[in-house]
Amino acid sequence: MPGMPLPPSSPLSIEPISMRVHDACRYTGISRSTLYLLIARGEVEVVKMGAATLVLTQSLRDLIEQKRERERICKSQR
């Protein structure tokens, strides 16, 4: 499937620098509406290329890492 990274065991495993909204939703497991909300809040970075909206892969990774860190902090304060 285009735009999706190959399994880590693949010798051609190259993560894309960006992906379309549909693929970003599949990559993260979140809905389109949630992704667009995160984009509107500035939590996920996008680039417009013509009519295409490309979501930066690093932005998705950063978002997940920030959420994980917040969760760790919350758990440690309980």
Distance bins in CASP14 RR format, pairs under 12 A and 6 or more apart:
PFRMAT RR
TARGET T0000
AUTHOR 0000-0000-0000
RMODE 2
METHOD distances of the structure
MODEL  1
1 16 0 0 0 0 0 1 0 0 0 0 0
1 19 0 0 0 0 0 1 0 0 0 0 0
1 20 0 0 0 0 0 1 0 0 0 0 0
1 22 0 0 0 0 0 1 0 0 0 0 0
1 23 1 0 0 1 0 0 0 0 0 0 0
1 26 0 0 0 0 1 0 0 0 0 0 0
1 27 0 0 0 0 0 1 0 0 0 0 0
2 16 0 0 0 0 1 0 0 0 0 0 0
2 19 0 0 0 0 1 0 0 0 0 0 0
2 20 0 0 0 0 1 0 0 0 0 0 0
2 22 0 0 0 0 0 1 0 0 0 0 0
2 23 1 0 0 1 0 0 0 0 0 0 0
2 26 0 0 0 0 0 1 0 0 0 0 0
3 14 0 0 0 0 0 1 0 0 0 0 0
3 15 0 0 0 0 1 0 0 0 0 0 0
3 16 1 0 1 0 0 0 0 0 0 0 0
3 17 0 0 0 0 0 1 0 0 0 0 0
3 18 0 0 0 0 1 0 0 0 0 0 0
3 19 1 0 1 0 0 0 0 0 0 0 0
3 20 1 0 0 1 0 0 0 0 0 0 0
3 21 0 0 0 0 0 1 0 0 0 0 0
3 22 0 0 0 0 1 0 0 0 0 0 0
3 23 1 0 1 0 0 0 0 0 0 0 0
3 24 0 0 0 0 1 0 0 0 0 0 0
3 26 0 0 0 0 1 0 0 0 0 0 0
3 27 0 0 0 0 1 0 0 0 0 0 0
3 52 0 0 0 0 0 1 0 0 0 0 0
3 54 0 0 0 0 0 1 0 0 0 0 0
3 55 0 0 0 0 0 1 0 0 0 0 0
3 57 0 0 0 0 1 0 0 0 0 0 0
4 10 0 0 0 0 0 1 0 0 0 0 0
4 13 0 0 0 0 0 1 0 0 0 0 0
4 14 0 0 0 0 0 1 0 0 0 0 0
4 15 0 0 0 0 1 0 0 0 0 0 0
4 16 1 0 0 1 0 0 0 0 0 0 0
4 19 1 0 0 1 0 0 0 0 0 0 0
4 20 0 0 0 0 0 1 0 0 0 0 0
4 22 0 0 0 0 0 1 0 0 0 0 0
4 23 1 0 1 0 0 0 0 0 0 0 0
4 24 0 0 0 0 0 1 0 0 0 0 0
4 25 0 0 0 0 0 1 0 0 0 0 0
4 26 1 0 0 1 0 0 0 0 0 0 0
4 27 1 0 0 1 0 0 0 0 0 0 0
4 28 0 0 0 0 0 1 0 0 0 0 0
4 57 0 0 0 0 0 1 0 0 0 0 0
5 12 0 0 0 0 0 1 0 0 0 0 0
5 13 1 0 0 1 0 0 0 0 0 0 0
5 14 1 0 0 1 0 0 0 0 0 0 0
5 15 1 0 1 0 0 0 0 0 0 0 0
5 16 1 0 0 1 0 0 0 0 0 0 0
5 17 0 0 0 0 0 1 0 0 0 0 0
5 19 0 0 0 0 1 0 0 0 0 0 0
5 23 0 0 0 0 1 0 0 0 0 0 0
5 24 0 0 0 0 0 1 0 0 0 0 0
5 26 0 0 0 0 0 1 0 0 0 0 0
5 27 1 0 0 1 0 0 0 0 0 0 0
5 57 0 0 0 0 1 0 0 0 0 0 0
5 60 0 0 0 0 0 1 0 0 0 0 0
5 61 0 0 0 0 0 1 0 0 0 0 0
6 12 1 0 1 0 0 0 0 0 0 0 0
6 13 1 0 1 0 0 0 0 0 0 0 0
6 14 1 0 0 1 0 0 0 0 0 0 0
6 15 0 0 0 0 1 0 0 0 0 0 0
6 16 0 0 0 0 0 1 0 0 0 0 0
7 13 1 0 0 1 0 0 0 0 0 0 0
7 14 0 0 0 0 0 1 0 0 0 0 0
7 15 0 0 0 0 0 1 0 0 0 0 0
8 14 0 0 0 0 0 1 0 0 0 0 0
8 15 0 0 0 0 1 0 0 0 0 0 0
14 57 0 0 0 0 0 1 0 0 0 0 0
15 23 0 0 0 0 0 1 0 0 0 0 0
15 27 0 0 0 0 1 0 0 0 0 0 0
15 56 0 0 0 0 0 1 0 0 0 0 0
15 57 1 0 1 0 0 0 0 0 0 0 0
15 58 0 0 0 0 1 0 0 0 0 0 0
15 60 0 0 0 0 0 1 0 0 0 0 0
15 61 0 0 0 0 1 0 0 0 0 0 0
16 23 0 0 0 0 1 0 0 0 0 0 0
16 24 0 0 0 0 0 1 0 0 0 0 0
16 27 0 0 0 0 1 0 0 0 0 0 0
16 54 0 0 0 0 1 0 0 0 0 0 0
16 55 0 0 0 0 1 0 0 0 0 0 0
16 56 0 0 0 0 1 0 0 0 0 0 0
16 57 1 0 1 0 0 0 0 0 0 0 0
16 58 0 0 0 0 0 1 0 0 0 0 0
16 60 0 0 0 0 0 1 0 0 0 0 0
16 61 0 0 0 0 0 1 0 0 0 0 0
17 45 0 0 0 0 0 1 0 0 0 0 0
17 47 0 0 0 0 1 0 0 0 0 0 0
17 49 0 0 0 0 0 1 0 0 0 0 0
17 54 0 0 0 0 1 0 0 0 0 0 0
17 55 0 0 0 0 0 1 0 0 0 0 0
17 56 1 0 0 1 0 0 0 0 0 0 0
17 57 1 0 1 0 0 0 0 0 0 0 0
17 58 1 0 0 1 0 0 0 0 0 0 0
17 59 0 0 0 0 0 1 0 0 0 0 0
17 60 0 0 0 0 0 1 0 0 0 0 0
17 61 0 0 0 0 0 1 0 0 0 0 0
18 24 0 0 0 0 1 0 0 0 0 0 0
18 27 0 0 0 0 0 1 0 0 0 0 0
18 44 0 0 0 0 0 1 0 0 0 0 0
18 45 0 0 0 0 1 0 0 0 0 0 0
18 46 0 0 0 0 1 0 0 0 0 0 0
18 47 1 0 0 1 0 0 0 0 0 0 0
18 48 0 0 0 0 0 1 0 0 0 0 0
18 49 0 0 0 0 1 0 0 0 0 0 0
18 52 0 0 0 0 1 0 0 0 0 0 0
18 53 0 0 0 0 1 0 0 0 0 0 0
18 54 1 1 0 0 0 0 0 0 0 0 0
18 55 1 0 0 1 0 0 0 0 0 0 0
18 56 1 0 1 0 0 0 0 0 0 0 0
18 57 1 0 0 1 0 0 0 0 0 0 0
18 58 0 0 0 0 1 0 0 0 0 0 0
18 59 0 0 0 0 1 0 0 0 0 0 0
18 60 0 0 0 0 1 0 0 0 0 0 0
19 25 0 0 0 0 1 0 0 0 0 0 0
19 26 0 0 0 0 1 0 0 0 0 0 0
19 27 1 0 0 1 0 0 0 0 0 0 0
19 28 0 0 0 0 0 1 0 0 0 0 0
19 35 0 0 0 0 0 1 0 0 0 0 0
19 44 0 0 0 0 0 1 0 0 0 0 0
19 46 0 0 0 0 0 1 0 0 0 0 0
19 47 0 0 0 0 0 1 0 0 0 0 0
19 49 0 0 0 0 0 1 0 0 0 0 0
19 52 0 0 0 0 0 1 0 0 0 0 0
19 53 0 0 0 0 0 1 0 0 0 0 0
19 54 1 0 0 1 0 0 0 0 0 0 0
19 55 1 0 1 0 0 0 0 0 0 0 0
19 56 0 0 0 0 1 0 0 0 0 0 0
19 57 1 0 0 1 0 0 0 0 0 0 0
19 58 0 0 0 0 0 1 0 0 0 0 0
19 59 0 0 0 0 0 1 0 0 0 0 0
19 60 0 0 0 0 1 0 0 0 0 0 0
19 61 0 0 0 0 0 1 0 0 0 0 0
20 26 0 0 0 0 1 0 0 0 0 0 0
20 27 0 0 0 0 0 1 0 0 0 0 0
20 32 0 0 0 0 0 1 0 0 0 0 0
20 35 0 0 0 0 0 1 0 0 0 0 0
20 46 0 0 0 0 0 1 0 0 0 0 0
20 47 0 0 0 0 0 1 0 0 0 0 0
20 48 0 0 0 0 0 1 0 0 0 0 0
20 49 0 0 0 0 1 0 0 0 0 0 0
20 51 0 0 0 0 0 1 0 0 0 0 0
20 52 1 0 0 1 0 0 0 0 0 0 0
20 53 1 0 0 1 0 0 0 0 0 0 0
20 54 1 0 0 1 0 0 0 0 0 0 0
20 55 1 0 0 1 0 0 0 0 0 0 0
20 56 0 0 0 0 0 1 0 0 0 0 0
20 57 0 0 0 0 0 1 0 0 0 0 0
21 27 0 0 0 0 0 1 0 0 0 0 0
21 28 0 0 0 0 0 1 0 0 0 0 0
21 30 0 0 0 0 0 1 0 0 0 0 0
21 31 0 0 0 0 0 1 0 0 0 0 0
21 32 1 0 0 1 0 0 0 0 0 0 0
21 33 0 0 0 0 0 1 0 0 0 0 0
21 34 0 0 0 0 0 1 0 0 0 0 0
21 35 1 0 0 1 0 0 0 0 0 0 0
21 36 1 0 0 1 0 0 0 0 0 0 0
21 38 0 0 0 0 0 1 0 0 0 0 0
21 39 0 0 0 0 1 0 0 0 0 0 0
21 44 0 0 0 0 1 0 0 0 0 0 0
21 46 0 0 0 0 1 0 0 0 0 0 0
21 47 0 0 0 0 0 1 0 0 0 0 0
21 48 0 0 0 0 0 1 0 0 0 0 0
21 51 0 0 0 0 0 1 0 0 0 0 0
21 52 0 0 0 0 1 0 0 0 0 0 0
21 53 1 0 1 0 0 0 0 0 0 0 0
21 54 0 0 0 0 1 0 0 0 0 0 0
21 55 1 0 0 1 0 0 0 0 0 0 0
21 56 0 0 0 0 0 1 0 0 0 0 0
21 60 0 0 0 0 0 1 0 0 0 0 0
22 28 0 0 0 0 0 1 0 0 0 0 0
22 29 0 0 0 0 0 1 0 0 0 0 0
22 30 0 0 0 0 0 1 0 0 0 0 0
22 31 0 0 0 0 0 1 0 0 0 0 0
22 32 1 0 0 1 0 0 0 0 0 0 0
22 35 0 0 0 0 1 0 0 0 0 0 0
22 36 0 0 0 0 0 1 0 0 0 0 0
22 52 0 0 0 0 0 1 0 0 0 0 0
22 53 0 0 0 0 0 1 0 0 0 0 0
22 54 0 0 0 0 0 1 0 0 0 0 0
22 55 0 0 0 0 1 0 0 0 0 0 0
23 29 0 0 0 0 0 1 0 0 0 0 0
23 32 0 0 0 0 0 1 0 0 0 0 0
23 35 0 0 0 0 0 1 0 0 0 0 0
23 52 0 0 0 0 0 1 0 0 0 0 0
23 53 0 0 0 0 0 1 0 0 0 0 0
23 54 0 0 0 0 1 0 0 0 0 0 0
23 55 1 0 0 1 0 0 0 0 0 0 0
23 57 0 0 0 0 1 0 0 0 0 0 0
23 60 0 0 0 0 0 1 0 0 0 0 0
24 30 0 0 0 0 1 0 0 0 0 0 0
24 31 0 0 0 0 0 1 0 0 0 0 0
24 32 0 0 0 0 1 0 0 0 0 0 0
24 34 0 0 0 0 0 1 0 0 0 0 0
24 35 1 0 1 0 0 0 0 0 0 0 0
24 36 0 0 0 0 0 1 0 0 0 0 0
24 38 0 0 0 0 1 0 0 0 0 0 0
24 39 0 0 0 0 1 0 0 0 0 0 0
24 44 1 0 0 1 0 0 0 0 0 0 0
24 45 0 0 0 0 0 1 0 0 0 0 0
24 46 0 0 0 0 1 0 0 0 0 0 0
24 52 0 0 0 0 0 1 0 0 0 0 0
24 53 0 0 0 0 1 0 0 0 0 0 0
24 54 0 0 0 0 1 0 0 0 0 0 0
24 55 1 1 0 0 0 0 0 0 0 0 0
24 56 0 0 0 0 1 0 0 0 0 0 0
24 57 0 0 0 0 1 0 0 0 0 0 0
24 58 0 0 0 0 0 1 0 0 0 0 0
24 59 0 0 0 0 1 0 0 0 0 0 0
24 60 1 0 0 1 0 0 0 0 0 0 0
24 61 0 0 0 0 0 1 0 0 0 0 0
24 63 0 0 0 0 0 1 0 0 0 0 0
24 64 0 0 0 0 0 1 0 0 0 0 0
25 31 1 0 0 1 0 0 0 0 0 0 0
25 32 1 0 1 0 0 0 0 0 0 0 0
25 33 0 0 0 0 1 0 0 0 0 0 0
25 34 0 0 0 0 1 0 0 0 0 0 0
25 35 1 0 1 0 0 0 0 0 0 0 0
25 36 0 0 0 0 1 0 0 0 0 0 0
25 38 0 0 0 0 0 1 0 0 0 0 0
25 39 0 0 0 0 0 1 0 0 0 0 0
25 44 0 0 0 0 0 1 0 0 0 0 0
25 53 0 0 0 0 0 1 0 0 0 0 0
25 55 0 0 0 0 1 0 0 0 0 0 0
25 60 0 0 0 0 0 1 0 0 0 0 0
26 32 0 0 0 0 0 1 0 0 0 0 0
26 35 0 0 0 0 0 1 0 0 0 0 0
26 55 0 0 0 0 0 1 0 0 0 0 0
26 60 0 0 0 0 0 1 0 0 0 0 0
27 35 0 0 0 0 1 0 0 0 0 0 0
27 44 0 0 0 0 0 1 0 0 0 0 0
27 55 0 0 0 0 1 0 0 0 0 0 0
27 56 0 0 0 0 0 1 0 0 0 0 0
27 57 1 0 0 1 0 0 0 0 0 0 0
27 59 0 0 0 0 0 1 0 0 0 0 0
27 60 1 0 0 1 0 0 0 0 0 0 0
27 61 0 0 0 0 1 0 0 0 0 0 0
27 63 0 0 0 0 0 1 0 0 0 0 0
27 64 0 0 0 0 1 0 0 0 0 0 0
28 34 0 0 0 0 1 0 0 0 0 0 0
28 35 1 0 0 1 0 0 0 0 0 0 0
28 38 0 0 0 0 1 0 0 0 0 0 0
28 43 0 0 0 0 0 1 0 0 0 0 0
28 44 0 0 0 0 1 0 0 0 0 0 0
28 55 0 0 0 0 1 0 0 0 0 0 0
28 57 0 0 0 0 0 1 0 0 0 0 0
28 59 0 0 0 0 0 1 0 0 0 0 0
28 60 1 0 1 0 0 0 0 0 0 0 0
28 61 0 0 0 0 1 0 0 0 0 0 0
28 62 0 0 0 0 0 1 0 0 0 0 0
28 63 1 0 0 1 0 0 0 0 0 0 0
28 64 1 0 0 1 0 0 0 0 0 0 0
28 65 0 0 0 0 0 1 0 0 0 0 0
28 67 0 0 0 0 0 1 0 0 0 0 0
29 35 0 0 0 0 1 0 0 0 0 0 0
29 60 0 0 0 0 0 1 0 0 0 0 0
29 63 0 0 0 0 0 1 0 0 0 0 0
29 64 0 0 0 0 0 1 0 0 0 0 0
30 36 0 0 0 0 0 1 0 0 0 0 0
30 37 0 0 0 0 1 0 0 0 0 0 0
30 38 1 0 0 1 0 0 0 0 0 0 0
30 39 0 0 0 0 0 1 0 0 0 0 0
30 43 0 0 0 0 0 1 0 0 0 0 0
30 44 0 0 0 0 1 0 0 0 0 0 0
30 55 0 0 0 0 0 1 0 0 0 0 0
30 60 0 0 0 0 1 0 0 0 0 0 0
30 63 0 0 0 0 1 0 0 0 0 0 0
30 64 0 0 0 0 1 0 0 0 0 0 0
30 67 0 0 0 0 0 1 0 0 0 0 0
31 37 0 0 0 0 1 0 0 0 0 0 0
31 38 0 0 0 0 0 1 0 0 0 0 0
32 38 0 0 0 0 0 1 0 0 0 0 0
32 39 0 0 0 0 0 1 0 0 0 0 0
32 53 0 0 0 0 0 1 0 0 0 0 0
32 55 0 0 0 0 0 1 0 0 0 0 0
33 39 0 0 0 0 0 1 0 0 0 0 0
33 40 0 0 0 0 0 1 0 0 0 0 0
34 40 0 0 0 0 0 1 0 0 0 0 0
34 41 0 0 0 0 0 1 0 0 0 0 0
34 43 0 0 0 0 0 1 0 0 0 0 0
34 44 0 0 0 0 1 0 0 0 0 0 0
34 63 0 0 0 0 0 1 0 0 0 0 0
35 41 0 0 0 0 0 1 0 0 0 0 0
35 42 0 0 0 0 0 1 0 0 0 0 0
35 43 0 0 0 0 1 0 0 0 0 0 0
35 44 1 0 0 1 0 0 0 0 0 0 0
35 45 0 0 0 0 0 1 0 0 0 0 0
35 46 0 0 0 0 1 0 0 0 0 0 0
35 53 0 0 0 0 1 0 0 0 0 0 0
35 55 1 0 0 1 0 0 0 0 0 0 0
35 59 0 0 0 0 0 1 0 0 0 0 0
35 60 0 0 0 0 1 0 0 0 0 0 0
35 63 0 0 0 0 1 0 0 0 0 0 0
36 42 0 0 0 0 0 1 0 0 0 0 0
36 43 0 0 0 0 0 1 0 0 0 0 0
36 44 0 0 0 0 1 0 0 0 0 0 0
36 46 0 0 0 0 1 0 0 0 0 0 0
36 53 0 0 0 0 1 0 0 0 0 0 0
36 55 0 0 0 0 0 1 0 0 0 0 0
37 43 0 0 0 0 1 0 0 0 0 0 0
37 44 0 0 0 0 1 0 0 0 0 0 0
37 63 0 0 0 0 0 1 0 0 0 0 0
38 44 1 0 1 0 0 0 0 0 0 0 0
38 45 0 0 0 0 1 0 0 0 0 0 0
38 46 0 0 0 0 1 0 0 0 0 0 0
38 55 0 0 0 0 1 0 0 0 0 0 0
38 59 0 0 0 0 1 0 0 0 0 0 0
38 60 0 0 0 0 1 0 0 0 0 0 0
38 62 0 0 0 0 0 1 0 0 0 0 0
38 63 1 0 0 1 0 0 0 0 0 0 0
38 64 0 0 0 0 0 1 0 0 0 0 0
38 66 0 0 0 0 0 1 0 0 0 0 0
38 67 0 0 0 0 0 1 0 0 0 0 0
39 45 0 0 0 0 1 0 0 0 0 0 0
39 46 1 0 1 0 0 0 0 0 0 0 0
39 47 0 0 0 0 0 1 0 0 0 0 0
39 48 0 0 0 0 0 1 0 0 0 0 0
39 53 0 0 0 0 1 0 0 0 0 0 0
39 54 0 0 0 0 0 1 0 0 0 0 0
39 55 1 0 0 1 0 0 0 0 0 0 0
39 56 0 0 0 0 0 1 0 0 0 0 0
39 59 0 0 0 0 1 0 0 0 0 0 0
39 60 0 0 0 0 0 1 0 0 0 0 0
39 63 0 0 0 0 0 1 0 0 0 0 0
40 46 0 0 0 0 0 1 0 0 0 0 0
41 63 0 0 0 0 0 1 0 0 0 0 0
42 55 0 0 0 0 0 1 0 0 0 0 0
42 56 0 0 0 0 0 1 0 0 0 0 0
42 59 0 0 0 0 1 0 0 0 0 0 0
42 62 0 0 0 0 0 1 0 0 0 0 0
42 63 0 0 0 0 1 0 0 0 0 0 0
43 55 0 0 0 0 0 1 0 0 0 0 0
43 56 0 0 0 0 0 1 0 0 0 0 0
43 59 0 0 0 0 1 0 0 0 0 0 0
43 60 0 0 0 0 1 0 0 0 0 0 0
43 62 0 0 0 0 1 0 0 0 0 0 0
43 63 1 0 1 0 0 0 0 0 0 0 0
43 64 0 0 0 0 0 1 0 0 0 0 0
43 66 0 0 0 0 1 0 0 0 0 0 0
43 67 0 0 0 0 1 0 0 0 0 0 0
44 53 0 0 0 0 0 1 0 0 0 0 0
44 54 0 0 0 0 0 1 0 0 0 0 0
44 55 1 0 0 1 0 0 0 0 0 0 0
44 56 1 0 0 1 0 0 0 0 0 0 0
44 57 0 0 0 0 0 1 0 0 0 0 0
44 58 0 0 0 0 0 1 0 0 0 0 0
44 59 1 0 1 0 0 0 0 0 0 0 0
44 60 1 0 0 1 0 0 0 0 0 0 0
44 61 0 0 0 0 0 1 0 0 0 0 0
44 62 0 0 0 0 1 0 0 0 0 0 0
44 63 1 0 1 0 0 0 0 0 0 0 0
44 64 0 0 0 0 0 1 0 0 0 0 0
44 66 0 0 0 0 0 1 0 0 0 0 0
44 67 0 0 0 0 0 1 0 0 0 0 0
45 53 0 0 0 0 0 1 0 0 0 0 0
45 54 0 0 0 0 1 0 0 0 0 0 0
45 55 1 0 0 1 0 0 0 0 0 0 0
45 56 1 0 1 0 0 0 0 0 0 0 0
45 57 0 0 0 0 1 0 0 0 0 0 0
45 58 0 0 0 0 1 0 0 0 0 0 0
45 59 1 1 0 0 0 0 0 0 0 0 0
45 60 0 0 0 0 1 0 0 0 0 0 0
45 61 0 0 0 0 0 1 0 0 0 0 0
45 62 0 0 0 0 1 0 0 0 0 0 0
45 63 0 0 0 0 1 0 0 0 0 0 0
46 52 0 0 0 0 1 0 0 0 0 0 0
46 53 1 0 1 0 0 0 0 0 0 0 0
46 54 1 0 0 1 0 0 0 0 0 0 0
46 55 1 0 1 0 0 0 0 0 0 0 0
46 56 1 0 0 1 0 0 0 0 0 0 0
46 57 0 0 0 0 0 1 0 0 0 0 0
46 59 1 0 0 1 0 0 0 0 0 0 0
46 60 0 0 0 0 0 1 0 0 0 0 0
47 53 1 0 0 1 0 0 0 0 0 0 0
47 54 1 0 1 0 0 0 0 0 0 0 0
47 55 0 0 0 0 1 0 0 0 0 0 0
47 56 1 0 0 1 0 0 0 0 0 0 0
47 57 0 0 0 0 0 1 0 0 0 0 0
47 58 0 0 0 0 0 1 0 0 0 0 0
47 59 0 0 0 0 1 0 0 0 0 0 0
48 54 1 0 0 1 0 0 0 0 0 0 0
48 55 0 0 0 0 0 1 0 0 0 0 0
48 56 0 0 0 0 0 1 0 0 0 0 0
49 55 0 0 0 0 0 1 0 0 0 0 0
49 56 0 0 0 0 0 1 0 0 0 0 0
54 60 0 0 0 0 0 1 0 0 0 0 0
55 61 0 0 0 0 0 1 0 0 0 0 0
55 62 0 0 0 0 0 1 0 0 0 0 0
55 63 0 0 0 0 0 1 0 0 0 0 0
56 62 0 0 0 0 1 0 0 0 0 0 0
56 63 0 0 0 0 0 1 0 0 0 0 0
57 63 0 0 0 0 0 1 0 0 0 0 0
57 64 0 0 0 0 0 1 0 0 0 0 0
58 64 0 0 0 0 0 1 0 0 0 0 0
58 65 0 0 0 0 0 1 0 0 0 0 0
59 65 0 0 0 0 0 1 0 0 0 0 0
59 66 0 0 0 0 0 1 0 0 0 0 0
60 66 0 0 0 0 0 1 0 0 0 0 0
60 67 0 0 0 0 0 1 0 0 0 0 0
61 67 0 0 0 0 0 1 0 0 0 0 0
61 68 0 0 0 0 0 1 0 0 0 0 0
62 68 0 0 0 0 0 1 0 0 0 0 0
62 69 0 0 0 0 0 1 0 0 0 0 0
63 69 0 0 0 0 0 1 0 0 0 0 0
63 70 0 0 0 0 0 1 0 0 0 0 0
64 70 0 0 0 0 0 1 0 0 0 0 0
64 71 0 0 0 0 0 1 0 0 0 0 0
65 71 0 0 0 0 0 1 0 0 0 0 0
65 72 0 0 0 0 0 1 0 0 0 0 0
66 72 0 0 0 0 0 1 0 0 0 0 0
66 73 0 0 0 0 0 1 0 0 0 0 0
67 73 0 0 0 0 0 1 0 0 0 0 0
67 74 0 0 0 0 0 1 0 0 0 0 0
68 74 0 0 0 0 0 1 0 0 0 0 0
68 75 0 0 0 0 0 1 0 0 0 0 0
69 75 0 0 0 0 0 1 0 0 0 0 0
69 76 0 0 0 0 0 1 0 0 0 0 0
70 76 0 0 0 0 0 1 0 0 0 0 0
70 77 0 0 0 0 0 1 0 0 0 0 0
71 77 0 0 0 0 0 1 0 0 0 0 0
71 78 0 0 0 0 0 1 0 0 0 0 0
72 78 0 0 0 0 0 1 0 0 0 0 0
END
